[in-house]
Amino acid sequence: MTVRRRSPALAIAMLTCAAQPASAQTRGDRTLGEYLSSECVTCHQISGRQDGAVPAIVGLPEDAFVALMASYKRRERDSQIMQTIAGQLSEEEVAALAAYFGSLIPQR
């Protein structure tokens, strides 16, 4: 039986990741989210107000945003437009959008 030794650098990287809270590991890049948001705000109001049947997404908690996008991607929610958009986004992009929209405060 052969025993493989891990490099010290790999061991340190594994310990560093394990020591970080899960939310820090999954938190999206807000700057990337702002860059990607231009398509979103063609329908969703950047003010945070709901516009007819188009729901507000500004100020939505990150985990809720990610869960909603996942449900569109799995076609559990009924919106062909959102199913298509969600299906084209990577997990990193969804997390980035969640971080950006979650950081905004809706205008009242």
Buried (B, 14 or more C-beta within 10 A) or exposed (E): EEEEEEEEEEEEEEEEEEEEEEEEEBBBBBEBBBEBBEEBEEBBBBBBEEEEEBEBBBBBEBEEBBEBBBBBBEEEBEEEEBBEBBEEBEEEBBBBBBBBBBBBEBEE
